[in-house]
Amino acid sequence: MSIFDITGCEEKIGYSFKDKMLLRKCFTHASYANEHGESDNELLEFFGDSIIQFVVTEYLYKNGYGDEGYLTKARAQIVSKTPLLKAVKKLGIEEFVLLGRGQEKSSSLDQKLFSSIYEALVAGIYIDGGINLAKEFIMRTLISVIEKKSIKNQTNAEKTDYKSRFQEYVQKYKLGSISYEMLRRSGPDHSPMFRVAALLNGQRLAEGEGRSKKSAEMNAAEKALNKINKN
């Protein structure tokens, strides 16, 4: 059994485990477990993923970042492997991972490996100390380092994508098919103006204008979506 620096690890993660062997298990990769007859962290990883999903969802919901579609995309951004890897590296806990000899070289920069360590660690803290401490760890090490401004900018940008929102709405309620019809192009070549109609099942629902065909379609989609919502 390799020596595992429990004190050093706890100092870096900012939490002291009551069950020290559970902490070690959080960092035990399957390759090491197979070589030394120990339990690996795969089930902890599975459990931790669900806990992170819940905590991040609760955070986004309480902070009012948008509707279901925007919250889903923002959550996916936060819980993806890259932010989890960054959290591990910022904590400086890569050195504590227990790897089998065959994995030591090939996995040094393995994104999946280190994001999995974060998930396992979250589960370990939950099992050892409860949901509040697990939540505090996630807030401190993951959510706080994701700029709130970047999440807001992302969701605000998505809110202006009315074509996608219109499409999602129509698909959700099975209203039929959407198409766009070019009505006219006016103005000089250097500054044209486009007028487009948004059609639902071939029926004209709304018209929009813009300096490009795309912006005119977006405007038409916005008006069509507003019309459907009012009705």
N, C-alpha and C positions, 0 to 999 in steps of 0.2 A: 504494500500500500504506500503510495506516494505521500510525502508530507504536504499537508494543506494548511496554508497560513490563514487560520480562522480569524485571528485578531486583525491582521492586515486587510483581509477581505471585508470584514464588518466595518472597519473604519472608512473604507472607500464607498461602500453602499449606504452608509449612514443608518444602519440598523443592526442591532445585536440579537442574534438568534438564541432562543432558549434551547432549541434542538440543534446542536452543532453539526450532527451528522446529516440533518436535512439540508443545511447550508452546503455541505460538501456535495450532496446528491444533486443539488441545483447546477453544479458545475461539472458533473460527471457525464462526459460524452459516451455514447454507446460503444465506441471503439475501445475506450479505456475500460469500461465495465466488462466487456467481453474478455479482455485480456487478464483482468484481475478478479473476476467473479463477484463484481459489485452490481448494484442496481443503477441503471442510467436515469437520465433526466427527461426521457421522452414523454412520459405521462404528465410530468409537471409542466412541460412545454405546452402540451395540449390544453391543460387546465388553465395555465397562465394566459394563453391566447384569448380565451373566453372572458377572463377577468378584465384584461386590457380593453377588449371590445366594449364591455359594459361600462367601465369607468369613462372611457373616451366618449361614448354615446351620451352618457349622463351629463358630462361637461358641455358638449356641444348643444344638447337640448336646453340646459339651464341658461346658457349664454345666448340663446336665440340666434344662431347663425343662419337659419333658413328653414325651408320645408324639408320633407323627407328625402327628396332627391339630392338636395345640397348637403344635408347632414351625412348621407351615405357616402358621398364623394369626399367630404372633408375627413370623415372617419377613416376611409381607406387611405387617405394621404398620411394621416398621423400614425396608423398602426402598421404601415408597410415595413418591409425589412430594413430600408435605408435609415429611417428615424430610429429604429430600435438598435441598429448597429452603431449609430452616432451616440446614442445614450450609453451604450456599453463602453465605447471608446472614451467618452467624456468622463465617465466614472473611473476609467483606468483599470477595469477588472478582467481584461483579456488574459492577463498573466495567470489567473487562477483556474482557467479551464483545464480539466484533466482529459488529455487525449491519448489514444493508443499510439504506439510507435509508428504505425502505418499512416496515421493522420497528421502527425506533428508538422510535417513540412507542407503538405498539400492544403491544409486547412487554415494556415496562418492568417489569410485574408478572406476567409470564406464568410460571405455575408449571411448566409443561412445559419451557419454555426453560431455566430455571435448574437444574431437576433433571437435565436432559439434559447440562448443562455438568458437573455433578458426575460423572455416569457416564463422560463422555468423559475427564475428568481422571484418574479411577481407571485407565482403560485406558492413558492416556498414561504414568502412573507405572509401571504394570506393564511396558509395552514398554521404557521407558527404564531402569528399575532392578530389575525382577523382582517376583515375587509377595510376597516378604517386605516390601518397602517399600510395595507397594500395600496389603497387609494392615495395616501399621502406620498408614497414612493413613486407612483406613476405620475402624479401631478408635479412632483419636484424634479424628476429625472427625464420625463418625456414631454408632457404637455407644456410645461413652463419654458422649455427650450424650443418649442415650435412657435414661431412668432404669431401672435394672435392677429396681427395686421395682415400677415400673408394668408391666413385662413379667410379673413374677411374679404380681402381682395379677390381671392379665388371664388368665393361664393357670390360676391357682387358681380364679377365678370360672368359667371354662369347665369345669374338672374337676367342678364341682358340677352342671352341666347334664346330668344323667343321661339325660334324655329324648333329647337330641341324640346322646349317646354310644351309647345303646341303638339308636337308629335307624341310626347310622353303622355299627355292628357288624353289625346284621341285613342291611343293604344290602351291606356288604362281602363277607359270606359267603353272600349270596343265600338267607337263611333263610325269607323270606316277608314277611308284612305284620303290622304292629303296630297294636293298638287298645287303648283303655282303657274300662273299665266301672265306672260308679259303683255301689258296693255299698250304702253307707248314709251318712247324714248324722245325726250325733248331737250332743248338747250344746245349750246355750242359744243364742239367736240372736246374742248379742254375742260368743260364743266357741265357734263350732261346731267339730266334728271330722269330717273326711271320711275315708272308707275307699274305696280304688279298687283295681281289679285290672288288671294289665298282661297283655294277651293276645297270643299269637303264633299267627298263623293260626287265630284263634278259640279257642285253648286257653289256659286260665288258667295263667299262668306264675308270678306272684307277686302279693302284695297289699301295699299301702302306706297309711300314714295321714299326715294333715297338717291344719293349721289352715285350709287352702284347698284347693280341688280341684286346683290346679296343684301345690302342694307334695306332696299325696298321690300324684299321678301321678308326680312326680319320685322320691318314695320307692319307689314300686312299680317304676319303671324301674331304679333302683339295684339293688334286690333281684333283679330279673329278669336284669340284666346279670351280677351276681355268680353267679347260679345257672347261667347259660349258660357262664361262664368255668370254673366248677368242673367242669361236665360235659364 
